């Protein structure tokens, strides 16, 4: 994996160099995936913007997360566009009402995919927030330079959006699963950062460390279900407002010439 080492984020990598089904590979310097970007240093910002050519931040966090975390270092950088697409239902902050909503969602996740709640949760993004999933893909497609997709841990929401983009680019399922699972190498560092944030401390500390480690079977199940239920990522996206032109832009952006 092409890890990008930053002072203020633990789970940043370039999705370039992944094999495709037709014998090619993805291009480097086009799409990064990341965890929370709230703590980027000035050196991190210079690296991303001046050296890598970052032009677009695709932020998958909820409205609550954005408000609670406040401004991030990249927010004030001229020439960097920020596209906010929350792909989970907006349920507010911590309260009894929110707790009940989360419980109902867990039950719905298991109904979608009884063998793996997280796989069911990922399918729920497509069921519950299709407009935001599609909009995130369009933001990636239309980025004039390097795009970075992130959420809090860079595992679940980011994992699904990146998996869809890589599927459109023709990356092999095995490579998509391996890219998803690579977050497991950085779980302890990711959790340490999230535990230090009042926004995430309670949710993160409620589960053991092992529960945060991504399972390859989860992403494999998700890709299989997308193919079985919808005829593949490209077909699902086309049916939810992503134009053929934007799908082609994603393909061209992520592929080596």
C-alpha positions in Angstrom: 0.0 0.0 0.0 1.2 3.5 -0.8 1.0 5.1 2.6 1.2 8.8 2.9 2.9 9.7 6.2 1.4 12.8 7.8 1.8 14.4 11.2 -1.9 14.9 11.7 -3.5 11.8 10.3 -2.8 8.1 10.6 -4.7 6.3 7.8 -3.8 8.1 4.6 -2.9 6.3 1.4 -2.9 6.6 -2.4 -5.0 4.1 -4.2 -2.7 4.1 -7.2 -0.9 1.0 -8.4 -3.8 -1.4 -7.9 -4.3 -4.1 -10.5 -7.3 -4.0 -12.9 -9.2 -6.8 -14.5 -7.8 -6.0 -17.9 -4.2 -6.2 -16.8 -3.7 -2.5 -16.2 -3.4 -0.6 -12.9 -4.7 2.5 -11.2 -2.8 5.8 -11.5 -1.0 7.4 -8.5 -1.5 11.0 -7.5 -5.2 11.0 -8.4 -7.1 9.8 -5.3 -6.2 9.6 -1.6 -8.2 8.0 1.2 -7.9 9.2 4.7 -9.1 9.4 8.3 -10.0 12.6 10.1 -8.0 15.7 8.8 -8.7 18.0 11.8 -5.1 17.8 13.1 -3.1 18.3 10.0 0.1 20.3 10.5 1.3 23.2 8.4 3.8 20.8 6.8 1.0 18.3 6.0 -1.0 21.0 4.3 2.0 22.1 2.2 2.7 18.5 1.2 -0.9 17.8 0.1 -1.4 21.1 -1.7 1.9 22.2 -3.0 3.6 18.8 -3.7 0.6 16.5 -4.4 -1.7 19.1 -6.0 -4.7 18.6 -3.8 -7.8 20.4 -5.1 -10.7 18.6 -3.6 -11.7 17.3 -0.2 -14.6 14.9 -0.2 -15.8 14.9 3.4 -18.2 12.1 4.4 -18.8 13.1 8.0 -22.2 14.0 9.3 -23.3 17.6 10.0 -22.9 16.9 13.7 -19.3 15.8 13.3 -18.5 18.9 11.2 -20.0 21.2 13.8 -18.5 19.4 16.8 -15.0 19.2 15.3 -14.9 22.8 14.0 -12.7 24.2 11.3 -10.0 22.0 9.8 -6.6 23.2 8.5 -7.5 22.7 4.8 -10.7 24.7 5.1 -8.9 28.0 4.7 -6.6 27.0 1.8 -7.3 28.9 -1.3 -7.9 26.7 -4.3 -9.1 23.7 -2.3 -12.8 22.8 -2.7 -14.6 21.1 0.1 -17.5 18.8 -0.9 -19.6 17.6 2.1 -21.6 14.4 1.5 -22.8 12.6 4.6 -23.6 9.1 3.6 -25.2 8.1 6.9 -28.6 9.4 8.1 -28.4 12.6 10.1 -29.5 11.7 13.7 -28.0 14.6 15.7 -25.8 14.1 18.7 -25.9 11.8 21.7 -29.4 11.5 23.2 -32.0 8.7 24.0 -33.6 9.4 20.7 -30.3 9.0 18.9 -29.5 5.8 20.8 -32.9 4.3 19.7 -32.2 5.3 16.1 -28.8 3.6 16.2 -30.3 0.5 17.7 -32.9 0.4 14.9 -30.2 0.9 12.3 -28.2 -2.1 13.7 -31.3 -4.2 13.4 -31.8 -3.0 9.9 -28.1 -3.8 9.1 -28.6 -7.4 10.2 -31.7 -7.7 8.1 -29.9 -6.6 5.0 -27.0 -9.0 5.6 -27.5 -11.4 8.5 -24.0 -12.9 8.3 -22.1 -9.6 8.9 -23.7 -6.5 10.4 -21.0 -4.2 9.0 -21.7 -5.5 5.5 -25.3 -4.8 6.1 -24.4 -1.3 7.3 -22.5 -0.6 4.1 -25.4 -1.7 2.0 -27.5 0.7 4.1 -25.5 3.6 2.7 -26.9 2.7 -0.7 -30.4 2.2 0.6 -30.7 5.2 2.9 -28.4 7.9 1.3 -28.2 7.1 -2.4 -28.2 10.8 -3.3 -25.2 11.5 -1.1 -23.3 8.4 -2.3 -23.8 9.5 -5.9 -22.9 13.1 -5.1 -19.6 12.0 -3.5 -18.7 10.0 -6.6 -19.5 13.0 -8.8 -17.2 15.2 -6.6 -14.4 12.7 -7.2 -15.1 12.6 -10.9 -15.0 16.3 -11.3 -12.0 17.1 -9.2 -9.5 19.2 -11.3 -6.5 17.7 -9.4 -5.9 15.3 -6.6 -9.0 14.4 -4.5 -8.9 13.1 -1.0 -11.9 11.2 0.5 -12.2 11.0 4.3 -14.5 10.4 7.2 -13.4 9.9 10.9 -11.5 6.6 10.8 -11.1 6.3 7.0 -12.5 2.7 7.2 -16.2 2.4 6.7 -17.7 5.4 4.9 -14.4 6.1 3.1 -14.0 2.4 2.4 -17.4 2.1 0.6 -16.9 5.2 -1.5 -13.4 4.2 -2.5 -14.5 0.7 -3.2 -17.2 2.0 -5.6 -14.8 4.3 -7.3 -12.3 1.5 -7.7 -15.0 -0.8 -9.1 -15.9 1.7 -11.7 -12.2 1.9 -12.6 -12.1 -1.9 -13.1 -9.9 -2.8 -10.2 -10.0 -6.5 -9.3 -12.2 -7.4 -6.3 -9.3 -8.9 -4.6 -7.3 -5.7 -4.7 -10.3 -3.7 -3.5 -10.7 -6.0 -0.5 -6.9 -5.7 0.2 -7.1 -2.0 0.1 -10.0 -1.9 2.5 -8.3 -4.3 4.9 -5.0 -2.3 4.9 -6.6 0.0 7.4 -6.1 -2.7 9.9 -2.4 -2.0 9.9 -3.1 1.5 11.4 -6.0 0.7 13.8 -4.2 1.5 17.0 -3.0 4.9 15.7 -6.4 5.7 14.3 -8.1 4.9 17.6 -5.6 6.9 19.6 -6.5 10.0 17.6 -10.2 9.4 17.8 -10.1 8.7 21.6 -8.4 12.1 22.1 -11.4 13.8 20.5 -14.5 14.6 22.6 -16.6 14.0 19.4 -15.6 10.4 19.0 -14.3 9.2 22.4 -17.5 7.7 23.7 -18.4 5.8 20.6 -14.8 4.5 20.0 -14.3 3.4 23.6 -17.6 1.5 23.7 -16.1 -1.3 21.6 -12.9 -3.3 22.0 -10.0 -2.6 19.7 -10.5 -5.8 17.7 -14.1 -4.7 16.8 -12.6 -1.8 14.9 -10.3 -3.9 12.7 -11.7 -4.3 9.2 -12.5 -7.8 8.1 -11.7 -8.7 4.4 -14.9 -10.8 4.4 -17.0 -7.7 5.0 -15.8 -5.9 1.9 -15.9 -9.1 -0.1 -19.5 -9.6 1.0 -20.4 -6.0 0.1 -18.9 -6.2 -3.4 -20.7 -9.5 -4.0 -24.0 -8.1 -2.9 -23.6 -5.0 -5.1 -23.0 -7.3 -8.1 -25.8 -9.7 -7.2 -28.5 -7.1 -6.3 -27.6 -4.2 -8.6 -25.5 -5.6 -11.4 -22.3 -3.9 -10.1 -21.2 -0.5 -8.9 -21.4 1.2 -12.2 -24.9 0.0 -12.8 -26.1 1.1 -9.3 -24.5 4.6 -9.8 -25.9 5.0 -13.2 -29.4 4.3 -11.8 -28.9 6.9 -9.1 -28.0 10.0 -11.0 -24.4 9.5 -11.9 -24.1 10.3 -15.6 -22.2 8.2 -18.1 -19.9 11.2 -18.6 -19.0 11.3 -14.8 -18.5 7.5 -14.7 -16.1 7.9 -17.6 -14.3 10.7 -15.8 -13.9 8.4 -12.8 -12.5 5.6 -15.0 -10.1 8.0 -16.8 -9.0 9.7 -13.5 -8.1 6.5 -11.8 -6.5 4.6 -14.7 -2.9 4.8 -15.9 -2.8 6.2 -19.4 
